[in-house]
Amino acid sequence: MPVIKNIDKAYKKINEESTKIPKGKYTLDVAVELLEAAAKEFKLSKAKVEQLKKMEYNRELDITIEDGSTQVKKLSLEEKVQAQDEQIKTLVLAVSKIATLTGYGNHLNEFNIDKWIPTKKDMSKKYD
């Protein structure tokens, strides 16, 4: 089993904690607090903290307007389409793999989905 590095643990912790913050309250200050808390908890060096700052996180910051009200950043139509396209591709691959592993791969032809072809690495795994 591969070793999970502290920077990966901190990244996961920040993503988990950011989902617990209510909509409209996730500002830059809150994000910095989460980052500092994770860096302290996992004893990260300054170089690792800088690396952690550059990572992409699951939740976008809520934009604070000068008058004090908050507005959630809205995605453009093109960004939404790209995100949905990635989700669809992932779901098609998942359906293909599940159908092939369970013996229902022939049903994929009906929807013009290619069967999942296992690699050497996949052949050594045990699927329960």
N, C-alpha and C positions, 0 to 999 in steps of 0.2 A: 504494500500500500504506500503510495507516495506521501512524503512529508508535506504538511501544510505549513507554509511560512507565516510568520507573524504579520507580515504586510497583507497577506491574503485574509487572515483572520480579522484584521482591522478593517479591511475593505468590506467584508461581509457584515461586520458589526455596524458600520456606518450605514450601509444599505438597510439593515433591519431597523435600526433606530429611526432613520428618516421616514419610514413608513408609519411610524407611531405618532408622528407630529401631525396635528390637524391641518386641513387644507387652508392655505392663506397665512399660515404661521411659520412656514419653512423659509427663513430668510438667510442671508449670508452669515449673519452673526450666529445663528443656530447651527448652521453647517460647520462653521469654524469651531464652535464648542464641541460638536460631535467628533470632529477630526482630532482635536486636542485630547479629548477624553480617550479615544481609541489609541492614539499615539502613546499616551501615558500608561494605559492598561497593558499594552503589548510591548512597552519599552522599546519604541522605535527610535533609531538614530535620526539626525537631522536630514541626512540624505534619503532615508526611507520615507520620512514625512513629506519631503518634496516630491518624491515619486508618488506617494499616496494622493497628494494634491492634484497631480496631473491626470489621475485616472477618471474614467467616465463613470458616473453613478446613475442608478436607476431613476431617481427622482430629480426633477428639475427644481430649481429654486423658484419661490414665489417672488414676483417683482414687487417691490415696495415703491409706491408713488409718493412724491414730495408732500402731499397733503395728509399723509398718514394712512390712507386706505390701502388695501392690498388688492392686487389683481394677479390672477394666475396666468402665467404665460400660455398663450394659445398657440397650438401648432398650425402651420399653414396647411393648406389642402395637399400640397405636394409631399410634405413631411408625413402627414397621416397616411397617404397612399403608400409611401415607401415603407413605413412601419408595418402596415397591414400586409404588404407584399412579402416582407420577411416572415411574418407570422404564418401566412398561408404556405410558404415554401417549407417551413419547419413542420407544420401540421401534415402536409403531404408526405414528407419523409417519415414522420412518426407513424402515420397510417400504413405506409408501405412496409415499414419494418415490422410493425405489430401483425399485420396480415400475413406476411411471409413467415414469421416465427410461429404463428398459431396454425399454419397450414391452410390459410384462406387466400393465398397469393393469387390464385386464378381469378378471384373476384375483382382484382385490381384492373384487369383488362377492360371490364365494363366501363370504367371511368378514365381510361387512357392514362393510368398511373403505372410507372415502371416498378417492377419487383425490386425489393431490396436485395443487393448482392453482398453477402458478408465478405470481409477481408480476412486475412490470416489471423490478425489480432482478434477479430470477432469470433473466429472459430474456436479459440482457446477459452472464451468466456462461457460461464454456465448461466443460463437464463432460467429463473425459477418462475 
